[in-house]
Amino acid sequence: MDTNTLFTKSISLEKLGIENAKIQYQLTPEELHTLTLASGQGKENSTGALAINTGTFTGRSPQDRFIVKDSITEDKVWWGKVNIPFTPAAFDALCKKVTAHLSNKEVFVRDAYVCADANYKLNIRVVTETPWANLFCYNMFLRPTAQELENFTPEWTVICAPSFEADPEVDGTRQSNFAILDFTKKIALIGGTGYTGEMKKGIFSALNFILPVDKNTLPMHCSANVGKNGDTAIFFGLSGTGKTTLSADPERKLIGDDEHGWTNENTVFNFEGGCYAKVINLTEENEPDIFRAIKKGAILENVVFKAGSNEVDFEDVSITQNTRVSYPITHIDNIQPDSIGKNPKNIFFLTADSFGIIPPISRLTPGQAAYHFISGYTAKVAGTEAGVTEPQPNFSACFGAPFMPLHPTKYAEMLSQKMKDADVKVWLINTGWTGGPYGIGSRMKLKYTRAMITAALNGELDDVEYVDHVVFGIAKPQTCPNVPSDFLNPRNTWEDKALYDIKAVELAQKFKANFAKFEEFANEEILAGGPRI
């Protein structure tokens, strides 16, 4: 188990309004693991990992995420369905209720930080109701040394109280759960939900405001790794598209699996100290690094054991499709020690296209790269959400709209400039379906996707023949080592070629309809990067 030096010092939470609490400060992973088992809040699986249930909420609740609208955020945040305003007075009143709720109770406090690059380091203090939520924060955030803790001063505070439920009519929330950011008080306030990802994404959202506005640094919802020659690759993609899987490459060192910054000093750094991977249908054969990381110190969320055992059934989604594991990055053998890389040489946009239209790999021009970054396309598969009975397009600007407080074009402009300055190659990778849509075609074989990415990284696709996709205009390589040539053209994999053409135009129209809200902010180069219809 990854351990942290046991450190004891006297701290107070009274400035937060939490009084007379029994403070469990900076407990080790072993202690938090043991306390969770002893309190009946979790079980140990066959490999020694802790398995817990997050309760009613097994994923984030985007409609219940708010940002306090004040002098700092009023003119900078892109207000709307993603960034919902909350008044300072309502926040103060609700925060007072939450801290009163935590007073006179046992609470678990952890000091940590985010941003592996010391020039961007942000100290945070996390206050949780449960030991397993505190262990999650130990895994996911960066871990100070005992010496650093001596004079530790938190800049941001996360307060997480799952057992506190808001009264919407009184508190100004939509329902009983909430996740609210206050940039003046520098507090992420979470209540009514035990889903641990709200803590992680709360700090990520804060960084997505702080870094561009205050540090002129691009925050990215991506994974990253580095090759033996020091070449960095980054992988953008929404949940389920393969960010964690594809960045865990035995031939390359992992920088991080989800959140990074790209600086003006030509470096890419990890925000976090751990990984938070989906484990639905996990197998050791397909994802050996993730599978082997599930050991003591890791936390499995909302998984089901096989009958009569403590062995996880990774195919069982009776609780949720969003089964997860959290573990320190040190559970992966092949990691970049300082979690920092140089300017990327290759960028991969990952999409799980369940319509079976997007080529498995294609090369993008700068205009196309900006267009697809702003679009942030993937597709929902039937059965993943209530009411989803057939594939549905899912556009999330910058491959992470729920976490982006600024207008998406702000991030797109920064990325576009950095790509040009660093002369980066940009690729669109479809990890979704081929041979037809979901229900008819089949999921892309992981070995082919890995082979295509390896070929791109090794420069083996630099001098091959390319043909533009008739509808989307993106350049498809006609050959790739260790990949059948017919597989590279999705139209060839469909039995009904005419139907493919019809469905390709239909998907392109969905791209156009989604991009309409960004057109007034986009230049001619970006507009020309869209589908050709």
C-alpha positions in Angstrom: 0.0 0.0 0.0 1.2 3.5 -0.8 1.8 5.2 2.6 2.1 8.7 4.0 4.2 9.5 7.0 1.9 9.6 10.1 1.8 13.2 11.1 0.1 14.7 14.1 -0.5 18.4 14.8 -3.3 20.4 16.3 -5.6 22.0 13.8 -8.9 23.9 14.2 -11.9 24.1 11.9 -13.6 26.8 13.9 -12.9 29.4 11.2 -15.0 27.3 8.9 -17.8 27.2 11.5 -17.2 23.6 12.5 -17.0 23.5 16.3 -16.3 20.8 18.9 -15.6 18.2 16.2 -13.5 15.1 16.8 -10.8 15.8 14.1 -9.1 12.8 12.6 -6.2 14.6 10.9 -4.0 13.2 8.1 -4.7 9.5 8.9 -2.7 7.0 6.9 -4.4 4.9 4.2 -4.2 1.8 6.5 -6.1 3.7 9.3 -8.8 4.9 6.9 -9.2 1.5 5.4 -9.5 -0.1 8.8 -12.0 2.5 10.1 -14.1 2.0 7.0 -14.3 -1.8 7.6 -14.9 -1.4 11.3 -17.8 1.0 10.8 -19.4 -1.3 8.3 -19.2 1.3 5.5 -17.1 -0.9 3.2 -15.8 -4.4 2.5 -12.5 -5.8 1.4 -12.3 -7.5 -2.0 -10.2 -10.5 -2.9 -7.2 -8.4 -3.8 -7.2 -6.3 -0.7 -8.9 -3.2 -2.1 -11.7 -1.4 -0.3 -15.2 -1.7 -1.9 -17.7 1.0 -0.9 -21.2 2.1 -2.1 -21.6 5.8 -2.7 -25.4 5.7 -2.0 -28.1 7.3 -4.1 -25.7 9.0 -6.4 -23.3 6.9 -8.4 -22.1 9.7 -10.6 -22.0 13.5 -10.8 -25.2 15.5 -10.9 -24.4 18.3 -13.4 -27.7 20.1 -12.9 -26.9 20.5 -9.2 -23.5 22.1 -9.7 -23.4 25.9 -9.0 -20.9 28.8 -9.0 -21.3 31.7 -6.7 -21.9 34.8 -8.8 -19.8 37.7 -7.3 -17.3 40.3 -8.3 -14.7 37.7 -9.3 -16.9 35.5 -11.5 -19.7 37.8 -12.7 -18.0 39.0 -15.9 -15.8 36.0 -16.6 -17.9 32.8 -16.1 -19.9 31.5 -19.0 -23.3 31.4 -17.2 -26.0 29.0 -18.4 -27.0 25.4 -18.1 -23.4 24.3 -17.3 -22.4 27.1 -14.9 -25.5 27.9 -12.8 -25.3 31.0 -10.7 -25.7 30.9 -6.9 -26.0 34.1 -4.8 -23.3 34.9 -2.2 -26.0 35.2 0.5 -27.5 31.8 -0.3 -24.1 30.2 -0.2 -23.2 31.8 3.2 -26.5 30.6 4.7 -26.1 27.0 3.3 -22.4 26.8 4.2 -23.4 27.8 7.8 -25.9 25.0 7.9 -23.5 22.4 6.6 -20.7 23.4 9.1 -23.2 23.3 11.9 -24.2 19.8 10.7 -20.6 18.7 11.0 -20.0 20.3 14.4 -19.8 17.9 17.4 -19.1 15.0 15.1 -16.1 13.0 14.0 -14.7 14.4 10.8 -11.7 13.4 8.7 -9.4 16.2 7.6 -6.6 15.9 5.0 -4.2 18.5 3.8 -3.1 17.9 0.2 -2.3 19.9 -2.9 -2.9 19.8 -6.7 -0.6 20.6 -9.7 2.7 18.7 -9.8 4.6 21.7 -11.2 5.7 23.7 -8.2 5.1 27.0 -10.0 1.4 26.2 -10.1 0.9 24.3 -6.8 -2.4 24.9 -5.0 -2.8 23.8 -1.3 -6.2 22.4 -0.4 -7.8 21.1 2.9 -10.5 18.5 2.6 -13.0 17.9 5.4 -15.1 14.7 4.9 -17.7 12.9 6.9 -16.5 9.4 6.1 -13.0 7.8 6.3 -13.4 6.3 2.8 -14.0 9.7 1.2 -10.8 10.9 2.9 -9.0 7.9 1.5 -10.2 8.8 -1.9 -8.7 12.3 -1.5 -5.4 10.7 -0.3 -5.4 8.7 -3.6 -6.5 11.5 -6.0 -4.7 14.6 -4.7 -1.0 15.1 -4.3 0.5 14.1 -1.0 2.7 16.6 1.0 5.7 15.4 2.9 5.8 15.6 6.7 8.1 18.6 6.3 5.7 20.4 4.0 2.9 19.8 6.4 4.7 21.6 9.2 3.9 25.0 7.7 1.0 24.0 5.5 -1.5 26.8 4.8 -4.6 25.7 2.7 -5.7 28.1 0.0 -8.9 26.2 -1.0 -11.1 24.1 1.2 -13.4 21.2 0.2 -16.2 20.4 2.6 -18.1 17.2 1.9 -21.2 16.3 3.9 -23.2 13.5 2.2 -25.6 13.1 5.1 -26.7 16.8 4.9 -29.6 17.4 2.6 -30.6 20.8 1.5 -34.2 22.2 1.5 -34.5 23.5 -2.1 -37.3 26.0 -1.2 -35.2 27.5 1.5 -31.6 27.0 0.4 -31.9 27.9 -3.3 -30.8 24.5 -4.6 -32.6 22.4 -7.3 -32.9 19.4 -5.0 -31.4 18.0 -1.8 -27.9 17.5 -3.2 -25.5 20.2 -4.4 -21.9 21.0 -5.3 -21.1 24.7 -5.1 -17.8 26.7 -5.8 -17.2 30.0 -4.2 -14.1 31.7 -5.7 -14.1 34.5 -3.1 -14.2 32.3 -0.1 -12.3 29.6 -2.0 -14.6 26.8 -0.8 -16.0 23.8 -2.7 -19.2 22.9 -0.7 -20.7 19.5 -1.3 -23.8 18.0 0.3 -26.4 15.3 -0.2 -24.3 13.1 -2.3 -21.6 10.5 -1.5 -20.2 10.3 -5.0 -16.5 11.0 -4.5 -16.0 12.3 -8.0 -17.7 15.6 -6.9 -14.7 16.4 -4.8 -12.2 15.7 -7.5 -14.2 17.6 -10.2 -14.9 20.5 -7.9 -11.2 21.3 -7.6 -10.7 20.6 -11.3 -13.4 23.1 -12.1 -11.7 25.7 -9.8 -8.4 25.1 -11.6 -10.2 25.6 -15.0 -10.9 29.1 -13.9 -7.8 29.9 -11.9 -5.1 28.7 -14.4 -6.3 30.5 -17.6 -7.4 33.7 -15.8 -4.5 34.1 -13.3 -1.7 32.0 -14.8 -2.2 32.1 -18.6 -2.0 28.3 -18.5 -4.3 25.9 -20.3 -6.2 23.3 -18.1 -7.1 20.1 -20.0 -9.4 17.2 -19.4 -7.0 14.7 -20.8 -4.6 11.9 -19.9 -0.9 12.1 -20.8 2.2 9.9 -21.2 5.8 10.2 -22.3 7.9 8.0 -24.5 11.5 6.8 -24.1 12.7 9.8 -26.2 10.9 12.3 -24.0 8.0 12.9 -26.4 4.7 13.7 -24.7 1.3 12.6 -26.0 -2.0 13.8 -24.6 -5.4 12.1 -24.9 -8.6 14.2 -24.7 -11.9 12.4 -24.3 -15.1 12.1 -22.4 -15.9 9.4 -19.9 -15.8 5.9 -21.5 -13.7 6.9 -24.6 -10.5 5.3 -23.3 -8.4 8.1 -21.8 -7.2 6.0 -18.9 -6.9 2.8 -20.8 -4.9 4.2 -23.8 -2.6 6.3 -21.7 -1.6 3.3 -19.6 0.9 2.1 -22.2 3.6 -0.4 -21.2 6.0 1.2 -23.6 5.5 4.7 -22.2 5.5 6.4 -18.8 2.2 7.7 -17.4 2.1 11.4 -16.5 -1.6 11.2 -15.4 -5.0 9.9 -16.5 -7.4 12.8 -16.4 -6.4 16.4 -15.6 -3.4 18.4 -16.8 -2.1 21.8 -17.3 -0.1 23.0 -20.4 2.2 25.9 -19.4 4.0 28.7 -21.3 7.2 27.1 -20.1 6.5 24.3 -22.5 5.6 21.7 -20.0 2.6 19.5 -19.3 1.9 18.6 -15.7 -0.5 16.4 -13.8 -3.0 18.1 -11.5 -3.5 14.9 -9.5 -1.7 12.2 -7.5 -3.9 9.3 -8.6 -6.2 7.7 -11.1 -10.0 7.3 -11.2 -10.8 4.6 -13.8 -14.0 3.0 -14.9 -14.0 -0.7 -14.3 -17.0 -1.9 -16.3 -16.1 -5.1 -18.1 -12.5 -4.8 -16.8 -10.2 -7.7 -17.6 -6.5 -8.2 -16.9 -5.9 -9.1 -20.6 -7.3 -5.9 -22.0 -6.2 -3.5 -19.2 -3.5 -5.1 -17.2 -2.2 -1.9 -15.5 -5.6 -0.9 -14.2 -6.5 -4.5 -13.2 -3.3 -4.9 -11.2 -3.7 -1.5 -9.5 -6.7 -2.8 -7.7 -5.0 -3.8 -4.5 -4.7 -2.6 -0.9 -5.0 1.2 -0.9 -7.4 1.3 -3.9 -11.1 2.0 -3.5 -13.7 0.3 -5.7 -17.0 2.1 -6.0 -20.4 0.6 -6.5 -19.2 -2.8 -7.7 -20.9 -6.1 -7.1 -19.2 -9.3 -5.8 -19.7 -12.7 -7.3 -22.2 -14.8 -5.3 -20.7 -16.1 -2.1 -17.4 -14.5 -2.5 -15.5 -11.2 -2.3 -14.3 -11.4 -5.9 -15.6 -8.5 -8.0 -17.9 -9.2 -11.0 -16.8 -6.5 -13.3 -19.6 -7.3 -15.7 -22.3 -6.7 -13.1 -23.8 -3.2 -13.6 -26.9 -3.7 -11.4 -25.9 -0.7 -9.3 -24.5 1.5 -12.1 -22.7 1.4 -15.4 -20.3 3.9 -13.8 -18.4 1.4 -11.6 -15.0 3.0 -10.6 -11.7 2.4 -8.9 -9.5 5.1 -7.3 -5.8 4.4 -6.6 -2.6 6.4 -6.1 -0.6 6.8 -9.3 2.2 4.8 -7.7 0.0 1.7 -8.1 1.0 1.9 -11.8 4.6 0.6 -12.4 5.5 2.7 -15.4 5.0 6.3 -14.3 6.8 9.6 -14.9 8.4 10.2 -11.5 7.7 14.0 -11.3 4.4 13.8 -13.3 5.7 16.5 -15.7 6.4 16.2 -19.5 7.6 18.5 -22.2 5.5 20.0 -25.0 3.4 17.3 -26.6 4.3 16.0 -30.1 0.9 14.3 -30.6 -2.6 15.0 -29.4 -5.4 12.4 -29.7 -9.1 13.3 -29.5 -10.9 10.2 -28.4 -14.6 9.6 -29.3 -16.7 6.5 -28.8 -18.9 6.9 -31.9 -21.8 4.4 -31.4 -23.2 5.4 -34.8 -20.2 3.7 -36.5 -19.4 6.6 -38.8 -16.2 8.2 -37.6 -13.0 6.5 -38.9 -10.9 4.6 -36.4 -8.0 7.1 -36.9 -7.8 10.3 -38.9 -5.4 13.3 -39.1 -6.7 16.8 -38.4 -5.7 20.2 -39.7 -5.4 23.0 -37.2 -8.9 24.2 -38.2 -10.4 20.8 -37.8 -8.6 20.3 -34.5 -10.2 23.5 -33.1 -13.6 22.5 -34.5 -13.6 19.0 -32.9 -12.1 20.3 -29.7 -15.0 22.8 -29.3 -17.5 20.1 -30.4 -16.2 17.5 -27.9 -18.1 14.7 -29.5 -18.9 11.2 -28.3 -22.1 9.1 -28.2 -24.2 7.6 -25.6 -25.0 3.9 -25.9 -28.5 2.5 -25.5 -29.1 1.5 -21.9 -26.5 3.7 -20.2 -29.1 6.2 -19.0 -32.8 6.1 -18.4 -34.7 6.8 -21.6 -31.7 6.2 -23.9 -33.0 3.4 -26.2 -30.8 4.1 -29.2 -27.4 5.8 -29.8 -27.5 9.5 -29.0 -24.8 12.1 -29.8 -23.2 13.7 -26.8 -21.3 17.0 -27.4 -19.3 18.4 -24.5 -17.2 21.4 -25.4 -13.5 21.0 -24.9 -14.2 17.4 -23.9 -15.2 18.6 -20.5 -17.9 21.2 -20.6 -19.3 20.4 -17.1 -16.0 21.5 -15.6 -15.3 24.6 -17.7 -16.3 27.9 -16.0 -15.1 30.0 -19.0 -16.5 30.2 -22.5 -15.3 27.1 -24.5 -13.7 29.3 -27.1 -11.3 30.7 -24.5 -9.9 27.2 -24.0 -10.0 26.5 -27.8 -8.0 29.6 -28.6 -5.4 28.7 -26.0 -5.1 25.1 -27.3 -5.0 26.2 -31.0 -2.1 28.7 -30.3 -0.2 26.1 -28.3 -0.6 23.5 -31.0 0.7 25.8 -33.6 3.6 27.0 -31.5 4.6 23.4 -30.6 3.9 22.1 -34.1 1.8 19.3 -32.8 0.1 16.5 -34.8 -3.5 16.1 -34.0 -5.5 12.9 -34.5 -9.1 11.9 -34.1 -9.5 8.3 -32.7 -12.8 6.5 -32.8 -12.9 3.9 -30.0 -16.5 3.2 -30.6 -18.2 1.1 -33.3 -17.4 -0.2 -36.7 -19.4 -2.2 -39.2 -22.6 -0.4 -38.3 -24.1 1.3 -35.3 -24.4 -0.1 -31.7 -26.6 -3.2 -31.9 -25.4 -4.1 -35.4 -21.7 -3.4 -35.6 -19.0 -4.3 -33.1 -16.8 -2.3 -30.8 -13.4 -1.3 -32.1 -10.8 -3.9 -31.1 -8.5 -2.4 -28.4 -5.4 -4.1 -30.1 -6.2 -2.2 -33.3 -6.7 1.1 -31.5 -3.4 0.6 -29.7 -1.6 -0.3 -33.0 -2.9 2.9 -34.7 -1.8 5.1 -31.8 1.6 3.4 -31.6 2.0 4.0 -35.4 1.1 7.7 -35.0 3.5 8.1 -32.1 6.4 6.3 -34.0 5.9 8.5 -37.1 4.8 5.5 -39.2 1.8 7.4 -40.5 3.7 10.4 -41.7 4.4 9.3 -45.2 1.4 7.0 -46.0 -1.4 7.9 -48.4 -4.4 9.7 -47.0 -7.9 10.1 -48.4 -10.3 12.7 -47.1 -13.6 11.5 -45.6 -16.3 12.6 -48.1 -18.6 14.1 -45.4 -16.3 15.1 -42.5 -13.3 16.1 -44.6 -10.8 14.5 -42.1 -7.8 12.6 -43.6 -7.9 8.8 -43.3 -4.6 6.9 -43.6 -5.0 4.1 -46.2 -2.5 1.8 -44.5 -1.3 1.3 -40.9 1.0 -1.4 -39.4 -0.8 -4.3 -37.8 -4.3 -3.0 -38.8 -6.3 -4.4 -41.7 -6.6 -1.8 -44.5 -10.4 -2.2 -44.9 -10.8 -1.4 -41.2 -9.4 2.1 -41.7 -12.3 3.2 -43.9 -15.6 2.8 -41.9 -17.7 2.7 -45.0 -16.0 -0.5 -46.1 -17.0 -2.2 -42.9 -20.7 -1.6 -43.5 -22.7 -4.2 -45.4 -25.1 -1.5 -46.6 -22.8 1.2 -48.1 -25.7 3.5 -49.1 -27.1 3.4 -45.5 -23.6 4.4 -44.2 -23.7 7.5 -46.5 -27.1 8.5 -45.2 -26.1 8.0 -41.6 -22.9 9.9 -42.1 -24.8 13.0 -43.4 -27.3 12.7 -40.5 -24.4 12.7 -37.9 -22.8 15.6 -39.7 -26.0 17.6 -39.4 -26.0 16.9 -35.7 -22.4 18.3 -35.5 -23.6 21.4 -37.4 -26.6 21.9 -35.2 -24.5 21.7 -32.0 -21.8 24.1 -33.4 -24.4 26.7 -34.3 -24.1 28.2 -30.8 -20.4 28.7 -31.2 -20.3 30.1 -34.8 -20.3 33.8 -33.9 -17.1 33.2 -31.8 -15.3 31.0 -34.4 -13.0 32.3 -37.2 -13.1 31.1 -40.8 -10.4 28.5 -40.3 -12.4 26.8 -37.5 -15.7 27.0 -39.4 -14.0 25.4 -42.4 -12.9 22.5 -40.1 -16.5 21.3 -39.8 -18.3 18.7 -41.9 -18.7 19.3 -45.7 -22.5 19.5 -46.0 
